[in-house]
Amino acid sequence: MTKFSTSLTLNASQEATWKVLSDVAHWHEWTPTVTKVEVLNTPEIKLSNRYKVFQPKLQPVEWKVTVLTPPSNFTWESRSPGMHMVAEHILTSKGTNQTELTLTFAFNGWLGSFIGKMYGKLTAEYIQTEAQSLKKRIESS
């Protein structure tokens, strides 16, 4: 398994942060790491909902929500032969107007290990950019 993670503190409530983070269909509006999200079920995040995410320099990937605990976290997963990717989005309240955001991304499986090494630098940059972009979006609204 190859795993990447980043954390930072946002000056906003957990609920306000969750509202933006869980609105997956509109991620392309605030992070340059996503160009488009195709909603395959319903736009509002629900367990088992699927989304096709388009990102620069990468092939589109279909994600399925496998864990959902509003307003604390959601996990989605993508599977293909030889590879299983898992992305976790975790919010922890640090008081009235502070929230810790943790993003993790893991590549599993024999092909996942290879792809994780090949795309490791880009993956690390993307989750860092997503965290910083969410912080900017939340704190500027």
C-alpha positions in Angstrom: 0.0 0.0 0.0 1.2 3.5 -0.9 -0.5 6.2 1.3 -0.4 10.0 1.3 -1.9 12.4 3.9 -2.1 16.0 4.7 -3.7 18.0 7.5 -4.4 21.7 8.2 -6.6 23.9 10.4 -9.3 26.0 8.8 -10.8 29.0 10.5 -14.4 27.9 10.1 -16.9 25.7 11.9 -17.0 22.0 11.1 -20.6 22.4 9.7 -19.5 25.2 7.3 -16.5 23.2 6.2 -18.7 20.1 5.7 -21.1 22.0 3.5 -18.4 22.8 1.0 -16.5 19.6 1.3 -19.5 17.3 0.9 -20.8 19.2 -2.2 -18.7 17.0 -4.4 -20.5 18.0 -7.6 -19.1 21.5 -7.2 -15.5 20.8 -6.4 -14.3 22.1 -9.7 -15.4 25.6 -8.6 -12.8 25.8 -5.8 -10.0 23.4 -6.5 -7.8 23.4 -9.6 -7.2 19.6 -9.1 -10.7 18.9 -10.4 -12.0 20.0 -13.7 -15.4 18.3 -13.7 -17.5 15.9 -11.6 -20.1 13.8 -13.2 -22.9 12.9 -10.8 -23.9 9.3 -11.4 -26.7 9.1 -8.7 -27.8 12.2 -6.8 -25.8 15.4 -6.3 -26.1 15.4 -2.5 -23.6 13.0 -0.9 -25.1 9.7 0.2 -23.8 6.2 1.0 -23.2 4.2 -2.2 -23.5 7.3 -4.4 -21.1 7.3 -7.3 -19.2 10.2 -9.0 -16.9 10.3 -11.9 -14.1 12.7 -11.2 -12.0 14.4 -14.0 -8.6 15.7 -13.0 -5.8 17.3 -15.0 -3.0 14.8 -16.0 -5.1 11.8 -15.0 -7.7 9.5 -16.5 -11.3 10.0 -15.2 -12.1 7.8 -12.1 -15.4 6.6 -10.8 -15.7 6.8 -7.0 -18.2 5.2 -4.7 -19.0 6.6 -1.3 -18.4 3.8 1.2 -18.3 5.6 4.6 -20.4 8.7 5.4 -20.6 10.3 8.8 -21.8 13.9 8.4 -20.4 16.4 9.3 -17.3 14.5 10.2 -16.1 12.4 7.3 -16.6 10.5 4.1 -14.6 7.9 2.3 -14.9 6.9 -1.3 -13.3 4.1 -3.1 -12.4 3.2 -6.7 -11.7 -0.3 -7.9 -10.1 -1.6 -11.1 -8.3 -4.9 -11.9 -5.2 -5.0 -9.7 -5.9 -1.7 -8.0 -8.0 -0.3 -5.2 -7.9 3.4 -4.3 -9.3 4.9 -1.1 -9.7 8.6 -0.3 -10.7 9.8 3.1 -11.9 13.3 4.0 -12.0 13.9 7.7 -13.1 17.0 9.6 -12.5 17.4 13.4 -13.9 20.3 15.3 -11.3 22.3 17.2 -13.7 24.7 18.8 -16.4 27.1 17.6 -14.7 28.4 14.5 -11.8 26.0 13.9 -11.8 22.7 12.1 -8.9 20.3 11.3 -9.1 18.9 7.8 -7.3 15.6 7.1 -7.1 14.2 3.6 -5.6 10.7 2.9 -5.2 8.8 -0.3 -4.1 5.2 -0.6 -3.2 3.0 -3.5 -3.7 -0.7 -2.8 -3.2 -3.9 -4.8 -0.3 -5.0 -7.0 -1.0 -2.5 -9.7 -1.9 0.1 -7.0 1.7 -0.1 -5.6 3.1 0.6 -9.0 0.7 3.4 -9.9 1.2 4.9 -6.4 4.9 5.1 -6.9 4.6 6.4 -10.5 2.0 9.1 -9.5 3.2 9.7 -5.9 4.5 13.2 -6.4 1.4 14.3 -8.3 -0.9 12.7 -5.7 0.9 14.4 -2.8 0.7 17.7 -4.7 -3.0 17.2 -5.4 -4.1 16.5 -1.9 -2.1 19.4 -0.6 -3.6 21.7 -3.2 -7.1 20.4 -2.4 -6.6 21.1 1.3 -5.2 24.6 0.7 -8.0 25.4 -1.9 -10.7 24.3 0.6 -9.1 26.5 3.3 -9.1 29.5 0.9 -12.7 28.8 -0.2 -14.0 28.5 3.4 -12.1 31.4 4.9 -13.0 33.8 2.1 -16.7 33.2 2.2 
